[in-house]
Amino acid sequence: MLVFSAIVPHPPILIPNVGKENLDKLKKTISALEILENDLLAARPDMAIIISPHGEINFNAFTINTNQIYKADFRNFGDFATKLQFKPDLEFINALRGKNETTSPMKLISSERLDHGSAVPLYYLLRRLPKTNIVPINYCFLSYEKHLEFGAMIKETIFSSDKRCALIASGDLSHRLSLRAPAGFSPQAKEFDKKLMQLLKKKNADAILNLDPKLIEEAGECGLRSILILLGAIKEMNFEFEILSYEAPFGVGYLVGEFRFA
């Protein structure tokens, strides 16, 4: 049963020991993540699937981490104190692979370390759910249609299980919203973020699938494929999408949104 679904950003600056005084510039995002944390706690998930654009990316296959334990830290960002640890839901991973490996390319890896695209959201969302197992997935560079199809496969596996599942798409929107943005400035970046959020509110997965490739390229985003996998899982369900926050204090669009099921 799918009991929770959300889109979250993943800048390491959200981690207190990394962001420090810059956390004041992310108040909206942090408040929204705290709302998600409370909603996820109320949903009582047995497991959480986290889709990340970072870590080990395979061009032609979706990557699933099957290690016996996952650890995460933020030492690459100057924080040597914050450490996280999670366990996998190997039963779900085996079910997903067993049902779909002939129709959707999947690569299983075994890595103890979680990438920051997974670790930052999980730092906020699972703080009060330490026993919740996770399934870390990285998207690939197959077509957008294949990402929707993979999401539908995840949905079938969820609804074939008796577990309460959360599905989280990790990804930042445009990286080019200001002159000091990490990927430089593009006047079309704001248009991409606005259009994507409008289409999410309208529940129009087909229009998101067919966004102008030039607009996507200009945005320099990293979240679209994560979102498409999520949409593939929920597009036939009855839901409303709520934007809890959106801000871009450092030239990167940070969206926090929740899909509320009827």
N, C-alpha and C positions, 0 to 999 in steps of 0.2 A: 504494500500500500504506500502510495506517495503522499506524505503528510506535510511536506515543506519544500519550497523551491524559491531560489533567490539569485539575483545578480549582485556580485560584490567586487569592489576594486581590490588591488593588492600592493599598493606602494609600501615598501618597508618603513617609510617615514611614519606610518601609522603605529609602529611598535614604539612604546614610550621611551625606551632606552636609545632608540635610533632617532626618533623625531624630536624629543626633548622640547625646546621652546617653540618648534614649528607646529606642535600639536594644536596650538591655539588657532592656526589657520585651517584646521581640519575638523572644527567642532561639529559641523553639520554631518560630516561623514561618520564621525565617531558616535554621535547620538543616534544616527540611523542604524549603525551596526549593533548598538545596544538594544534597539527595538527588535532587530532580527534575532539577537541572542535570546531575548525573552520569548519571542514567538517560537523559536526552535525548541527551547526548553519546554514550553507548553505542549509542543507537538510530540514529545517523548519518542524521538527516533531511536531505532536500534542501530542504524548505520547511516553514514553520510557519504555520498558520492561527490567528489570535488573535481571539477574539470579545470585544468590549468593550461595556460599558453606557454609556460616555461618548463624548465627541466629537460628531460630527454625527449626531443621531438623527432619523430620519424616522418619522412616525407610521404610515404605511401601506406602508413598503418597507424591506427590509434594505439597509443601506448598505455599499458596498465601495469602498475607496480604491484608485485606480489610478494614483497619481502615480509618476513615474519614480524618485523617491527619497524616502525618509521620514527626517525628522529629529525628534529628541525632546530636550527639556531640561526642567529642573524650576525654571526661573526664577520661575514663579508661586508657588513654595513656598520661595523664598529661596535656591535653589542655582543659581548662575550658572556653575558649573564643570563639572558632569556633563552630557555630551552624547552622544547615541546617533545612529547612522545605519544604515539598512537599505535594501535594494532589494526591489522587488515581484516576485512570480511572476505576470507578466501572462498567461503561457500558461494557468495554472490558472484565473485569474479569467475569461479569455475562454471557457474550456471550461465553467465553472460557469454563466456567464451564457447562453452559446449553447444549452445543453441545457435550461435551465429558465426563461428569461425569460418564456415564455408561461404558465407555471403558477405561478410565485412572483414577487411583485413585488420587484425589485431596483433600487436607485438607485446609479449609479456617480458617484463624486466624485473630484476630483483635488486633494489637499491635501498639502503637504509636511510639515505638523506632525502627529505622532501624539499622541493624547490619553493622559493618564496611566493610563487603564485598560489600555492596551496597553503603554505604555512601562515601567511599573514591573515587570510580570512578565518582559518581554523583557530588562530590565537584568540580572536574575539568570539567566535560562534560556539566553540566547544569548551570554554573555560569552566562551565558548570556541568558539563557532560563528559567527564573524563573517561567513562567506560564505553562511549560510543565508538564503534569501529568505523573505519573509513575505507573508501575505494578511491585511490588517486589515479586519475586519468589525464593524459595529455592529448590534445587534439593533434591533427596532422595537416598536410597540405593537399589532400584530395579535394574534390569539388565541394562546394557548399551543400549541394544536394546530398552528398554522401554523409555530411555531418548531420543533416536532418534525419536521414535513414538510420544512422548509428544511434541517435537519440531515441528513435522509435524502438530500436532493439533493447535499449536500456529500459524503456517503459515496459516492454513485454516481460523482461526479466523481473522487474520490480513487482508487477502484478501477478507473476507466477510464484512469488515468494510470500510467506506469511509475516515478513518483517516490515516494520515501519521505517520508511526510507526518506531521507532528505536528499535533494539534488541541488547542488550549488555551482553556478557558473562564475568562475573567477576571471576577471578581465577588466582592463582599463579601456576607456573610449579613446578619443583622439589624443595623440601626443604632440599636437602642433597648434595649440590654442593661443599661444602668446610668443612674443619675440624671445623670451627666455626658456621656452619649452625645450625639452631634451632633443627633439627631432627637428627643431626649427619651426618657423611659423608658416601656416598656410591659411589664407582667407576662407578656404572651404571647410576647414576643420570644424568650425562651429556649426556649419550646416549639416555635416555628417551626424554630430551628436544630437542635434535637435531633431533631425529626421528619424534617426533610430529610436529615440525615446517616444516620438509620436507614434511610430508603427508598433512599438511594444504596447503602448496604451490601447491601440486599435486592435491588437491581437492579430496583426496581419503578417504572418510568417512568410507568406509567398512574396510580399513586397520587400521584406528584409532580404529574402533569398535573391531578389533581383535588383538590389541596390546597384547604382552606377559604379562599375569597377574603378573608374577614375576618381570618384569621390572617396571611395574606400582607401585607395592608394594615397590620396592627398591627406587623409586623416592620420595615417600612420598608427592605426589602432592595434590593440592586441586582444580584444575581447569578443569580436564578432563570431568567430568559430565556436568559442565556448557557449555563447548565447544560442547559436543555431543548434548545437547538440541538445541544450536544454529545451528549446522550442520543439524539437523533434519528439521529445518525450512527452510534452504536455499539450501539443497543439489540438488534439482531439478531445481534450478535457474542458470542463466548464470552469473558467477562472477569470479573475480580474487582475490587472497588473497595477501596482501602486508604486510610484516613485517616492521613496522615503527621503532621498537627498541627491543633489547633483551639485558639484562645485569643481572648480579648476584653479586653485590658488597657485599652482606651479606650472600651468600650461598644459596639464594632462587632465582629461575629463574623468572624474570619479563618480560613478553612478552606483547607488545602492537602491535596489528595487526588490519587491516581494510579489510573488504570484500567489494570490489568495484563491483557494479552491472552494467552489460552492458545495 
